[in-house]
Amino acid sequence: MNIGIIGFGYWGPNLVRNFKKIKSCNVTHISESQKNKHKIIRKLHPEIQIESFEKIVKNPQIDAIVIATSISSHYELAKKALENNKHVLIEKPLADSVKHSLALIKLSKKRKKILMVDHTYLYSGAIQKIKTILEKKSLGTILYVDSIRANLGKFQSDVNVLWDLAPHDISIINHLVVEKPISVQAFGKSFVKNKLENIGYLVLHYTSGKMVHINCSWASPIKIRTMIFGGTKKMLVFNDLEKNHIRLYDKNFSQNLNDVKIKSNDVFHEPKYSSKEPLHSMAEDFIKSILTNKIPISNYKIGLDVVKILEASQKSIKNKGKEISL
């Protein structure tokens, strides 16, 4: 199977590296608009041809297109790839709107081609372990999830911080929490001249009463990648920057109206999980889905759900935190 990769910026090199490791596929072409990166590509991957997107997408020898470009370009590039009967993998999120996402899904069905989104965390051994823990009800009933994803930069020029960073957290939460959110509230602020929010706060509301809070920032002096899952029995912390990503705490609190009791045990457990690179597992899933015509883990339905939440968050921000139904 021949693969063409579009974009060799931040994420493209990682995609090339992982797809090259898969025996059942061959990365034959790369498209990169920035000419200064062509020298790097030739040095690292002399066997791969550098061509324009237009030539790659019309090449009958190429079976699949992997898109690793800016969010605003996803729709047009994926549309042309599907129209030329290519399977498509898109770096998160699926598209820049629900309308564009639905159009791509419809076209992929018509052409009978795999349309997949690179929500890499769904293939993480740590996230898969947390899913098992939650399915076993080890935490009891989930009451809340509190997530922080912050760093200094990279300031995007086409989307705000929620569209850039929150897809990771939203896809993880939708994957781990069986219940789907019913509404969204969001707040954001821009401290730069392009007026795109570089700090954003997103709240997801559920019928059961659980709450999810996501804090995303390009304006933090330190890098933070932490998610807290609060349950009625135990609590769990996922820290993507620690050597051991998962810590399970024997801590909780009673929900009695007049007498809230705290159970606090300082002992924590660090469950074991697979250390296989998630991006490699994702790439394998894409190829396997094409060869066997099976639905990938990070399929277009998951991608659409993420875009629905992001679009609702944008409406909420523009309406000063108004609750938007999903």
N, C-alpha and C positions, 0 to 999 in steps of 0.2 A: 504494500500500500504506500503510495506516494503522498507526502505532506508538503504543503506550502505554508510558511509562517509569515504573517503580515505584521511588521513592527519589530524592531530590534532595540527598543529603548530600555525601560526599567525591567519589564517582565519577560520580554521576548527572549533574551539570552538563556533564562532559566527554562523556558519552554523548549528551545532548541536542544539544550543539553539533555533534558529528560526524554524527549521523543527519540533522540538518537540512540538511547539505550535500549529501546524496544525493538526486538528482532523482527517483528512482523510488520514494521513500517520503515520508511526511508524518507528523511527530510531532504528533499531535492532542491527546494527554492526558498529564498527569503526576499521579502520586499521591505525596504527601508528608505523613507523619503529623505532622511538626513545623510547627505553624501559623505560627511566626515566619519560616519560609522562603517562605511563600506570596507575601509582598510582593516578595521577590527574584525569584521566578519570573515574577510579573506584569510586573515592570520589564524583565527580560531577554527574556521570551518572551510578550508580551501576546496573541499569537494562539493560544496553547496553553491548553486548558481544564484546570483543576485539579479532579480528582474523586477519590473514594475508590477503593481497589483493587477493592472489590466491584462498583461501578458500571462501572468500566473493563473488568474481566474479562468482564462479562456483555453488554457493548456489541457487537452483531453487526457494527458497522462497523469495529471494530478487528481487524486481522489478526494482529498479533504483540505480545507482551509482553516488555519488557526489564526484568530484575530487578536492581536495584543496592541491595540492602538487606543487613542483617547475615546472616552465614552460617547462624545458627540458624533463620532464616525462609525460607531458599531452598526447602526441600522443600514446605512447605505452599502457598506462593505459586505455585510452578511447577506443582504438582499441580492446583490450581484453574484455572490458565491452560490447561493441557493438556486438562482435563476440559471446558473451554468452547471447545475447538477452536482454540486460539491457538498459533502458533509461539512458541518460548521461547528467549530468550538470557539466561543467568545469569552475573552477575559471579562470578569464581573464588572458592572452588571450587564444583563442581557441587552438592554437598549436604554435610550434616554427618556422613554415614556411608555405608558401602558399601551397606547395606540400602536407604536412601532413594534413593541414586543409581540402583540397579538398578530400583527401583519407577518412577522417573521415565522411565528408558529404556524400560521395558516399556510404559508408558502412551503415550509419544511414538510408539512403533511401532504401537500399537493405533489411535491417532488419526491416524496418518500425518502427523505434524507434525515440523518441524525442532526439535531440541533441541541447543543449542550453548552452550559455555562461553567466557566472555571471558578466555582466556589471551592477553592482548594481545601479549606478547613474541614469540609465534610469527609475528607479522606485522611484526616489526621488520626493517628492511633490514640491520642489523648481524647479527642472528641468522640471517637467510637467507644472508648472505655467509659466516658461519662454517660453516653447513651445507654450502655448496658447497666450502669449503676442506677440510672433513673428508671429504667424498665423494671428493675428488680425492687423498686420502691424503697431503696436503701435510705433515701433522704425523706421518705414519707411523701406528703403532698407538697409540691412546689408552691411557695407563696410569692416569691419574687425572684427576679434576676437583675443584678446591677452590673453593668458593663462599662469599662473605661478603655478607650483606644485613643491615645494621645501621643503627640511628638511635636517637634519644631519643624514645620514644613512637611512635606513638599506642597506648596501652594499651587493648586490647579488653576488653569485659566478658563476652563469650560464648565466646571461643575463645582458645587459647594462641598464642604467637608463631609456632610452626611452621605451624599452620593458617592464620594470617594472612599470613605472608610467604613461607614455603617453596613454596607453589603456583607462584610465579613460577619459582623455580630448578628444581623438579621437572619442570615442563612443558617448560622449555628443554632440560634434560638428556635427557628422554625423546624429545624431538624431534630432538636432535642425535646422540645415541648410539643406534645401531641396536639394540644388545643391551639387553634388559630386566633390571632387578635381580631377584635371587632372594630376597633377604632384607634386613631393615632393623634397624638399631640406633639408639637415640636416648636422649639424656640432656637433662634440662631442670631449671630451677630458677626458683622464683617468689620475688621479693623484695617483693611487695606483698600486701595482705591477702586479695585474692580467690583466691589460690592457683593462678591460671592462670600457667603458666610464661612468663616474659618473656625468658628466654634459653634457646635450644635448639640442640642439636648433633645432626645427623642424618647417619648413614653408610649408604650403599647398597652392597651387595655383589653381585658378578657372577660367573657361572660362569667367565669368562675370567681372573678375578683382578684386573681393574681395580677401582678404588675411587672412590667419590664421597663428598665430605664437604661438608655444608651447615651453615653457621653463621648463625643468625638471632638478632637481638637488638633489643629495644625499650629497652635500657639502655646505649646507646653514646653517648659525648660527641660523636662525629662520624658523619656519614652515609657509609656505604660500600656500593657496589654493584659488586662485582668477582667475576669468575669466571676461574680459571686452568685451562687445558687443557694437560696435560703429555703429549707424544707421544714416540715413539722417535726421531723425526727433528727436530722443532721443537716450540716451545711457543707458546701463544697466550693473550693476556690480553684479556678483555672487561670494560671499565670503563664503566658506563652514565652516569657523572658527568663523563667527559672529553668534549671536543669531538669527538675521533676515538675512537670506542668500541673499536676493534680494534687491537691491536698484535701482530704476528707476529714472534717471536724465533727466530734461528738458534742455539738453545741446546738441548743434550740431554746425556745421560750414557749410557755403555755399561753393559751389564748383566752384564759379566764377573764371575764369583764372587770372584776374588781381586784384581782390578785394575779398580776402577771409574774410568773416565776421563771427565773433564768436557770438553764442548765449549761454550765460552762466547764468543760473538761479540756485542759490544755494539750492533751495528747491528740495527735493527728496521724492519719494514715496516708501513705503515698502509694496508691495503686500502680501496678506495673501495666505497661501498654506497649504496643508495637512502635518501634523507632523508625520504621520505613518512611522515606521521604514522601509526604502527602502529594506533592506535585507529580511524582512518578506514578503513584497509584491513580491519580486523576487522569494522566495521559494514557495509562493502560486501560482504564475504563472507557475512554473515548474510542480507542482502537477496537476493543472488545465489542463495544456497542455496535460499531459499524460491521464487524465481521459476523456477529451473531444476530444482529437486528434486535438486540435487547435494549430496554430502557436504562440509560445510565443513572447512577445515583444522583448526580447533579444535573437533573434533566430540566427541560424548558418550563415545566410547571413550577419547580422551585424557583427558577429564574424570574418567572412572571410574578410570583408572590412577593419576591423581594422588590421588584420595580413598583408594584402596587403600593407598598408601604412607603417607598422613597417618594413617589409622586404625591401621596397623601401628606407626607411630612412637609413637602415644599408648599403645598396649599395651606397647611397649618401655620407655617412660619410667616407666610405673606398675610395671614389673617390673625396675627398676634397671638398665636398659640391656640386657636380655635380647634376643638375636637372634631376630627374628620372621620366619618364612618368608612369602613372598608367594604 
